[in-house]
Amino acid sequence: MDAAPETAAPLFPGFKPRTVEVEPGLQIAARIGGAGPPLLLLHGHPQTHAIWHRVAPALAEHFTVVAADLRGYGDSCKPAGTADHANYAKRRMALDQLTLMQQLGFARFDVLAHDRGARVAHRLAMDHAAAVRRLVLLDIAPTLAMYEQTSEAFARAYWHWFFLIQPAPLPERLIEADPAAYVRDVMGRRSAGLAPFDRRALAEYQRCLALPGAAHGLCEDYRASAGIDLGHERADRAAGRRLQMPLLALWGADGVVQRCFDPLAEWRKLASDVRGQALPCGHYIAEEAPDLLLAQVLPFLANGRR
């Protein structure tokens, strides 16, 4: 299998790039390091697997870490969206990651995921429960809960949820006019500004959003969440389906999720074994508060392995 580009290599010393075909003509890019039980890391918007650079070395002391780029993001493939956006449904994106891990030889694994990646992880754990041992979700409440409880405060803060779902090609054209500015503006307007971000990681996010098809992939992810994904979550609710594996939910005390929702209560509606708390940071937990994140994640993932 061909290797992914090495532009993020300095952020992940000792990690090896891999590109794995998960369906004909569609590849998922990842970076792999460490030894031990498998741990899948999934990033959010408008970022790539580079978000994990401050925690990956410590995680790799305990796990075989697979930091992947989602479909439509980073150096993974960016197929054109379908009319119903089904090929960017979290169900489809979750299957990408399951297939990636299976092709790497991991039938069962832990998942640590942020933002959009956490929405993919939610669907992965719901649809393929036997594959996910433990689940850590960062700074989200369930997608359906967030849309159903949308307030003016939430809509103003998460304006991009409503901008990106507009019909193509309007949002794509505006992002493509200056993708670097989009990254700076979206990330820099959060509670901590741009100060937490390593300049090399920021450059990586900007490089990847400028790739052909990246703006479209990003928009299709959100279009799916405002449509087909809500249908899948409503079907789960109607059927009484629940997550059975242990779930750790963490969110930023300075972030929008904290202000507008009760994430622990919302996850307890969908999962049988939930714990979690707010951390003293904003949305980008792995980059703003890596040591605090590790202090929560490492004991949680170690539980049951001794």
Contacts in CASP RR format, 6 or more apart in sequence:
PFRMAT RR
TARGET T0000
AUTHOR 0000-0000-0000
METHOD contacts of the structure
MODEL  1
MDAAPETAAPLFPGFKPRTVEVEPGLQIAARIGGAGPPLLLLHGHPQTHA
IWHRVAPALAEHFTVVAADLRGYGDSCKPAGTADHANYAKRRMALDQLTL
MQQLGFARFDVLAHDRGARVAHRLAMDHAAAVRRLVLLDIAPTLAMYEQT
SEAFARAYWHWFFLIQPAPLPERLIEADPAAYVRDVMGRRSAGLAPFDRR
ALAEYQRCLALPGAAHGLCEDYRASAGIDLGHERADRAAGRRLQMPLLAL
WGADGVVQRCFDPLAEWRKLASDVRGQALPCGHYIAEEAPDLLLAQVLPF
LANGRR
1 18 0 8 1.000
1 19 0 8 1.000
1 20 0 8 1.000
1 21 0 8 1.000
2 19 0 8 1.000
3 16 0 8 1.000
3 17 0 8 1.000
3 18 0 8 1.000
3 19 0 8 1.000
4 17 0 8 1.000
4 18 0 8 1.000
4 19 0 8 1.000
4 29 0 8 1.000
4 30 0 8 1.000
4 31 0 8 1.000
4 69 0 8 1.000
4 75 0 8 1.000
5 17 0 8 1.000
5 75 0 8 1.000
6 17 0 8 1.000
7 204 0 8 1.000
7 207 0 8 1.000
8 31 0 8 1.000
8 48 0 8 1.000
8 49 0 8 1.000
8 50 0 8 1.000
8 53 0 8 1.000
8 200 0 8 1.000
8 201 0 8 1.000
8 204 0 8 1.000
9 15 0 8 1.000
9 17 0 8 1.000
10 200 0 8 1.000
11 50 0 8 1.000
11 53 0 8 1.000
11 198 0 8 1.000
11 200 0 8 1.000
11 201 0 8 1.000
11 204 0 8 1.000
12 31 0 8 1.000
12 33 0 8 1.000
12 53 0 8 1.000
12 56 0 8 1.000
12 67 0 8 1.000
13 57 0 8 1.000
14 33 0 8 1.000
15 31 0 8 1.000
15 32 0 8 1.000
15 33 0 8 1.000
15 34 0 8 1.000
15 56 0 8 1.000
15 60 0 8 1.000
15 65 0 8 1.000
15 67 0 8 1.000
16 31 0 8 1.000
16 32 0 8 1.000
16 33 0 8 1.000
17 29 0 8 1.000
17 30 0 8 1.000
17 31 0 8 1.000
17 32 0 8 1.000
18 29 0 8 1.000
18 30 0 8 1.000
18 31 0 8 1.000
18 32 0 8 1.000
18 104 0 8 1.000
19 27 0 8 1.000
19 28 0 8 1.000
19 29 0 8 1.000
19 30 0 8 1.000
19 75 0 8 1.000
20 27 0 8 1.000
20 28 0 8 1.000
20 30 0 8 1.000
20 99 0 8 1.000
20 100 0 8 1.000
20 103 0 8 1.000
20 104 0 8 1.000
21 27 0 8 1.000
22 28 0 8 1.000
22 95 0 8 1.000
22 96 0 8 1.000
22 99 0 8 1.000
22 100 0 8 1.000
22 103 0 8 1.000
23 96 0 8 1.000
23 99 0 8 1.000
25 77 0 8 1.000
26 71 0 8 1.000
26 77 0 8 1.000
26 79 0 8 1.000
26 96 0 8 1.000
27 76 0 8 1.000
27 77 0 8 1.000
28 68 0 8 1.000
28 69 0 8 1.000
28 71 0 8 1.000
28 76 0 8 1.000
28 77 0 8 1.000
28 96 0 8 1.000
28 97 0 8 1.000
28 99 0 8 1.000
28 100 0 8 1.000
29 49 0 8 1.000
29 68 0 8 1.000
29 69 0 8 1.000
29 74 0 8 1.000
29 75 0 8 1.000
29 76 0 8 1.000
30 49 0 8 1.000
30 66 0 8 1.000
30 67 0 8 1.000
30 68 0 8 1.000
30 69 0 8 1.000
30 100 0 8 1.000
31 49 0 8 1.000
31 66 0 8 1.000
31 67 0 8 1.000
32 64 0 8 1.000
32 65 0 8 1.000
32 66 0 8 1.000
32 67 0 8 1.000
32 104 0 8 1.000
33 56 0 8 1.000
33 60 0 8 1.000
33 64 0 8 1.000
33 65 0 8 1.000
33 66 0 8 1.000
34 60 0 8 1.000
34 61 0 8 1.000
34 63 0 8 1.000
34 64 0 8 1.000
34 65 0 8 1.000
35 60 0 8 1.000
35 63 0 8 1.000
35 64 0 8 1.000
36 62 0 8 1.000
36 63 0 8 1.000
36 64 0 8 1.000
37 62 0 8 1.000
37 63 0 8 1.000
37 64 0 8 1.000
37 109 0 8 1.000
37 110 0 8 1.000
37 305 0 8 1.000
38 63 0 8 1.000
38 64 0 8 1.000
38 66 0 8 1.000
38 101 0 8 1.000
38 104 0 8 1.000
38 106 0 8 1.000
38 108 0 8 1.000
38 109 0 8 1.000
38 110 0 8 1.000
39 59 0 8 1.000
39 63 0 8 1.000
39 64 0 8 1.000
39 65 0 8 1.000
39 66 0 8 1.000
39 109 0 8 1.000
39 110 0 8 1.000
39 111 0 8 1.000
39 112 0 8 1.000
39 301 0 8 1.000
40 66 0 8 1.000
40 68 0 8 1.000
40 97 0 8 1.000
40 100 0 8 1.000
40 101 0 8 1.000
40 109 0 8 1.000
40 110 0 8 1.000
40 111 0 8 1.000
40 112 0 8 1.000
40 113 0 8 1.000
40 121 0 8 1.000
41 49 0 8 1.000
41 52 0 8 1.000
41 56 0 8 1.000
41 59 0 8 1.000
41 65 0 8 1.000
41 66 0 8 1.000
41 67 0 8 1.000
41 68 0 8 1.000
41 111 0 8 1.000
41 112 0 8 1.000
41 113 0 8 1.000
42 68 0 8 1.000
42 70 0 8 1.000
42 97 0 8 1.000
42 111 0 8 1.000
42 112 0 8 1.000
42 113 0 8 1.000
42 114 0 8 1.000
42 116 0 8 1.000
42 117 0 8 1.000
42 118 0 8 1.000
42 120 0 8 1.000
42 121 0 8 1.000
43 49 0 8 1.000
43 50 0 8 1.000
43 51 0 8 1.000
43 52 0 8 1.000
43 67 0 8 1.000
43 69 0 8 1.000
43 70 0 8 1.000
43 73 0 8 1.000
43 113 0 8 1.000
43 114 0 8 1.000
43 115 0 8 1.000
43 116 0 8 1.000
43 117 0 8 1.000
44 51 0 8 1.000
44 70 0 8 1.000
44 73 0 8 1.000
44 114 0 8 1.000
44 115 0 8 1.000
44 116 0 8 1.000
44 117 0 8 1.000
44 118 0 8 1.000
45 73 0 8 1.000
45 115 0 8 1.000
45 116 0 8 1.000
45 160 0 8 1.000
45 186 0 8 1.000
45 218 0 8 1.000
45 221 0 8 1.000
45 222 0 8 1.000
46 182 0 8 1.000
46 183 0 8 1.000
46 186 0 8 1.000
46 187 0 8 1.000
46 205 0 8 1.000
46 209 0 8 1.000
46 218 0 8 1.000
47 73 0 8 1.000
47 115 0 8 1.000
47 187 0 8 1.000
47 205 0 8 1.000
48 69 0 8 1.000
48 73 0 8 1.000
48 74 0 8 1.000
48 75 0 8 1.000
48 204 0 8 1.000
48 205 0 8 1.000
48 208 0 8 1.000
49 67 0 8 1.000
49 68 0 8 1.000
49 69 0 8 1.000
49 74 0 8 1.000
50 200 0 8 1.000
50 201 0 8 1.000
50 204 0 8 1.000
50 205 0 8 1.000
51 114 0 8 1.000
51 201 0 8 1.000
51 284 0 8 1.000
51 286 0 8 1.000
51 287 0 8 1.000
52 59 0 8 1.000
52 65 0 8 1.000
52 67 0 8 1.000
52 286 0 8 1.000
53 198 0 8 1.000
53 201 0 8 1.000
54 198 0 8 1.000
54 286 0 8 1.000
54 287 0 8 1.000
54 290 0 8 1.000
55 286 0 8 1.000
55 290 0 8 1.000
55 293 0 8 1.000
55 294 0 8 1.000
55 297 0 8 1.000
56 65 0 8 1.000
56 67 0 8 1.000
58 294 0 8 1.000
58 298 0 8 1.000
59 65 0 8 1.000
59 112 0 8 1.000
59 294 0 8 1.000
59 297 0 8 1.000
59 298 0 8 1.000
62 298 0 8 1.000
62 301 0 8 1.000
62 302 0 8 1.000
63 110 0 8 1.000
63 301 0 8 1.000
64 106 0 8 1.000
66 100 0 8 1.000
66 101 0 8 1.000
66 104 0 8 1.000
66 106 0 8 1.000
66 109 0 8 1.000
68 76 0 8 1.000
68 97 0 8 1.000
68 100 0 8 1.000
69 75 0 8 1.000
69 76 0 8 1.000
69 208 0 8 1.000
70 76 0 8 1.000
70 93 0 8 1.000
70 96 0 8 1.000
70 97 0 8 1.000
70 116 0 8 1.000
70 117 0 8 1.000
70 120 0 8 1.000
70 221 0 8 1.000
71 77 0 8 1.000
71 78 0 8 1.000
71 79 0 8 1.000
71 88 0 8 1.000
71 92 0 8 1.000
71 93 0 8 1.000
71 96 0 8 1.000
71 217 0 8 1.000
71 221 0 8 1.000
72 78 0 8 1.000
72 79 0 8 1.000
72 88 0 8 1.000
72 213 0 8 1.000
72 214 0 8 1.000
72 217 0 8 1.000
72 218 0 8 1.000
72 220 0 8 1.000
72 221 0 8 1.000
73 116 0 8 1.000
73 208 0 8 1.000
73 214 0 8 1.000
73 217 0 8 1.000
73 218 0 8 1.000
73 221 0 8 1.000
74 208 0 8 1.000
74 211 0 8 1.000
74 214 0 8 1.000
75 208 0 8 1.000
75 211 0 8 1.000
76 96 0 8 1.000
78 211 0 8 1.000
78 212 0 8 1.000
78 213 0 8 1.000
78 214 0 8 1.000
78 216 0 8 1.000
78 217 0 8 1.000
79 87 0 8 1.000
80 216 0 8 1.000
81 87 0 8 1.000
81 88 0 8 1.000
81 216 0 8 1.000
81 217 0 8 1.000
81 220 0 8 1.000
84 228 0 8 1.000
85 220 0 8 1.000
85 223 0 8 1.000
85 224 0 8 1.000
85 227 0 8 1.000
85 228 0 8 1.000
86 92 0 8 1.000
86 224 0 8 1.000
86 228 0 8 1.000
87 220 0 8 1.000
88 217 0 8 1.000
88 220 0 8 1.000
88 221 0 8 1.000
88 223 0 8 1.000
88 224 0 8 1.000
89 123 0 8 1.000
89 224 0 8 1.000
89 228 0 8 1.000
89 229 0 8 1.000
89 232 0 8 1.000
90 119 0 8 1.000
90 120 0 8 1.000
90 122 0 8 1.000
90 123 0 8 1.000
90 143 0 8 1.000
90 224 0 8 1.000
90 225 0 8 1.000
90 229 0 8 1.000
90 232 0 8 1.000
91 123 0 8 1.000
91 127 0 8 1.000
91 229 0 8 1.000
91 232 0 8 1.000
93 120 0 8 1.000
93 123 0 8 1.000
93 221 0 8 1.000
94 120 0 8 1.000
94 121 0 8 1.000
94 123 0 8 1.000
94 124 0 8 1.000
94 127 0 8 1.000
94 128 0 8 1.000
95 127 0 8 1.000
97 120 0 8 1.000
97 124 0 8 1.000
98 124 0 8 1.000
98 128 0 8 1.000
98 131 0 8 1.000
101 107 0 8 1.000
101 109 0 8 1.000
101 131 0 8 1.000
107 131 0 8 1.000
108 130 0 8 1.000
108 131 0 8 1.000
108 132 0 8 1.000
108 133 0 8 1.000
109 131 0 8 1.000
109 132 0 8 1.000
109 133 0 8 1.000
110 132 0 8 1.000
110 133 0 8 1.000
110 134 0 8 1.000
110 135 0 8 1.000
110 136 0 8 1.000
110 301 0 8 1.000
111 121 0 8 1.000
111 124 0 8 1.000
111 125 0 8 1.000
111 132 0 8 1.000
111 134 0 8 1.000
111 135 0 8 1.000
111 136 0 8 1.000
112 136 0 8 1.000
112 138 0 8 1.000
112 297 0 8 1.000
112 301 0 8 1.000
113 120 0 8 1.000
113 121 0 8 1.000
113 135 0 8 1.000
113 136 0 8 1.000
113 137 0 8 1.000
113 138 0 8 1.000
114 138 0 8 1.000
114 139 0 8 1.000
114 284 0 8 1.000
114 285 0 8 1.000
114 286 0 8 1.000
115 138 0 8 1.000
115 139 0 8 1.000
115 140 0 8 1.000
115 283 0 8 1.000
116 221 0 8 1.000
118 137 0 8 1.000
118 138 0 8 1.000
118 139 0 8 1.000
118 140 0 8 1.000
119 140 0 8 1.000
119 143 0 8 1.000
119 225 0 8 1.000
119 229 0 8 1.000
121 132 0 8 1.000
121 135 0 8 1.000
121 137 0 8 1.000
122 137 0 8 1.000
122 140 0 8 1.000
122 142 0 8 1.000
122 143 0 8 1.000
122 243 0 8 1.000
123 229 0 8 1.000
123 232 0 8 1.000
124 131 0 8 1.000
124 132 0 8 1.000
125 132 0 8 1.000
125 135 0 8 1.000
125 243 0 8 1.000
125 245 0 8 1.000
125 247 0 8 1.000
126 236 0 8 1.000
126 241 0 8 1.000
126 243 0 8 1.000
129 243 0 8 1.000
129 244 0 8 1.000
129 245 0 8 1.000
132 245 0 8 1.000
133 245 0 8 1.000
134 245 0 8 1.000
134 246 0 8 1.000
134 247 0 8 1.000
134 248 0 8 1.000
134 300 0 8 1.000
134 301 0 8 1.000
134 303 0 8 1.000
135 243 0 8 1.000
135 245 0 8 1.000
135 246 0 8 1.000
135 247 0 8 1.000
135 248 0 8 1.000
136 247 0 8 1.000
136 248 0 8 1.000
136 249 0 8 1.000
136 250 0 8 1.000
136 297 0 8 1.000
136 300 0 8 1.000
136 301 0 8 1.000
137 247 0 8 1.000
137 248 0 8 1.000
137 249 0 8 1.000
137 250 0 8 1.000
137 267 0 8 1.000
138 250 0 8 1.000
138 251 0 8 1.000
138 285 0 8 1.000
138 286 0 8 1.000
138 293 0 8 1.000
139 250 0 8 1.000
139 251 0 8 1.000
139 252 0 8 1.000
139 255 0 8 1.000
139 257 0 8 1.000
139 282 0 8 1.000
139 283 0 8 1.000
139 285 0 8 1.000
140 146 0 8 1.000
140 251 0 8 1.000
140 257 0 8 1.000
140 263 0 8 1.000
141 257 0 8 1.000
141 261 0 8 1.000
141 262 0 8 1.000
141 263 0 8 1.000
141 266 0 8 1.000
141 267 0 8 1.000
142 233 0 8 1.000
142 266 0 8 1.000
142 267 0 8 1.000
142 269 0 8 1.000
142 270 0 8 1.000
143 225 0 8 1.000
143 229 0 8 1.000
143 230 0 8 1.000
143 233 0 8 1.000
144 230 0 8 1.000
144 233 0 8 1.000
144 234 0 8 1.000
144 237 0 8 1.000
145 261 0 8 1.000
145 266 0 8 1.000
145 269 0 8 1.000
146 154 0 8 1.000
146 260 0 8 1.000
146 261 0 8 1.000
147 226 0 8 1.000
147 230 0 8 1.000
149 260 0 8 1.000
149 261 0 8 1.000
151 260 0 8 1.000
153 259 0 8 1.000
153 260 0 8 1.000
154 256 0 8 1.000
154 260 0 8 1.000
154 261 0 8 1.000
155 161 0 8 1.000
155 162 0 8 1.000
157 256 0 8 1.000
157 259 0 8 1.000
157 260 0 8 1.000
158 256 0 8 1.000
160 186 0 8 1.000
160 222 0 8 1.000
161 222 0 8 1.000
161 226 0 8 1.000
163 171 0 8 1.000
164 171 0 8 1.000
164 218 0 8 1.000
164 219 0 8 1.000
164 221 0 8 1.000
164 222 0 8 1.000
164 223 0 8 1.000
165 219 0 8 1.000
165 222 0 8 1.000
165 223 0 8 1.000
165 225 0 8 1.000
165 226 0 8 1.000
168 216 0 8 1.000
168 219 0 8 1.000
169 216 0 8 1.000
171 215 0 8 1.000
171 219 0 8 1.000
172 215 0 8 1.000
172 216 0 8 1.000
172 219 0 8 1.000
175 182 0 8 1.000
175 209 0 8 1.000
175 215 0 8 1.000
175 218 0 8 1.000
175 219 0 8 1.000
176 215 0 8 1.000
179 206 0 8 1.000
179 209 0 8 1.000
179 210 0 8 1.000
179 214 0 8 1.000
179 215 0 8 1.000
180 206 0 8 1.000
180 209 0 8 1.000
180 210 0 8 1.000
182 209 0 8 1.000
183 202 0 8 1.000
183 205 0 8 1.000
183 206 0 8 1.000
183 209 0 8 1.000
184 194 0 8 1.000
184 202 0 8 1.000
184 206 0 8 1.000
187 193 0 8 1.000
187 194 0 8 1.000
187 197 0 8 1.000
187 202 0 8 1.000
187 205 0 8 1.000
187 284 0 8 1.000
188 194 0 8 1.000
190 255 0 8 1.000
190 282 0 8 1.000
190 283 0 8 1.000
190 284 0 8 1.000
191 254 0 8 1.000
191 255 0 8 1.000
191 282 0 8 1.000
191 283 0 8 1.000
192 254 0 8 1.000
192 281 0 8 1.000
192 282 0 8 1.000
192 284 0 8 1.000
192 288 0 8 1.000
194 202 0 8 1.000
196 284 0 8 1.000
196 287 0 8 1.000
196 288 0 8 1.000
197 284 0 8 1.000
197 287 0 8 1.000
198 287 0 8 1.000
201 287 0 8 1.000
208 214 0 8 1.000
209 215 0 8 1.000
209 218 0 8 1.000
236 270 0 8 1.000
242 270 0 8 1.000
242 271 0 8 1.000
242 272 0 8 1.000
243 270 0 8 1.000
243 271 0 8 1.000
243 272 0 8 1.000
244 271 0 8 1.000
244 272 0 8 1.000
244 273 0 8 1.000
245 273 0 8 1.000
246 273 0 8 1.000
246 275 0 8 1.000
246 300 0 8 1.000
246 303 0 8 1.000
247 267 0 8 1.000
247 271 0 8 1.000
247 273 0 8 1.000
247 274 0 8 1.000
247 275 0 8 1.000
248 274 0 8 1.000
248 275 0 8 1.000
248 276 0 8 1.000
248 296 0 8 1.000
248 297 0 8 1.000
248 300 0 8 1.000
249 263 0 8 1.000
249 264 0 8 1.000
249 267 0 8 1.000
249 274 0 8 1.000
249 275 0 8 1.000
249 276 0 8 1.000
250 276 0 8 1.000
250 277 0 8 1.000
250 278 0 8 1.000
250 279 0 8 1.000
250 285 0 8 1.000
250 293 0 8 1.000
250 296 0 8 1.000
251 257 0 8 1.000
251 258 0 8 1.000
251 263 0 8 1.000
251 278 0 8 1.000
251 279 0 8 1.000
251 285 0 8 1.000
252 258 0 8 1.000
252 278 0 8 1.000
252 279 0 8 1.000
252 280 0 8 1.000
252 281 0 8 1.000
252 282 0 8 1.000
252 283 0 8 1.000
252 285 0 8 1.000
253 278 0 8 1.000
253 279 0 8 1.000
253 280 0 8 1.000
253 281 0 8 1.000
253 282 0 8 1.000
254 280 0 8 1.000
254 281 0 8 1.000
254 282 0 8 1.000
255 282 0 8 1.000
255 283 0 8 1.000
256 283 0 8 1.000
257 263 0 8 1.000
257 283 0 8 1.000
258 278 0 8 1.000
264 274 0 8 1.000
264 276 0 8 1.000
264 277 0 8 1.000
267 274 0 8 1.000
268 274 0 8 1.000
275 300 0 8 1.000
276 296 0 8 1.000
277 296 0 8 1.000
279 285 0 8 1.000
279 289 0 8 1.000
279 292 0 8 1.000
279 293 0 8 1.000
279 296 0 8 1.000
280 289 0 8 1.000
280 292 0 8 1.000
281 288 0 8 1.000
281 289 0 8 1.000
281 292 0 8 1.000
282 288 0 8 1.000
282 289 0 8 1.000
285 292 0 8 1.000
285 293 0 8 1.000
286 293 0 8 1.000
END
